[in-house]
Amino acid sequence: MGPELHYQVMINRASELQEEAAAHRRAREAQSDMKAQQRSGHRRLRAAFGKLRTS
C-alpha cells in the first residue's frame, strides 16, 4: 500500500470514528434527557401526593 493510499485510509477511518462518536454522544444525550424528564415527572407526582396528604 502506497503512502497516499494509506493516508486516505487513515482519513476515511478517522471520519468514520468521528461519525460514530457523534452518534454515540447523541444517544447518550437522548438517554439523559429521558431520565431527566422521568425524574421531573416523579418529583411532580411526589409533590402532588404530599399536598394531598397534608390537605
HELIX and SHEET records of a PDB file:
HELIX    1   1 PRO A    3  THR A   54  1                                  52    
END                                                                             
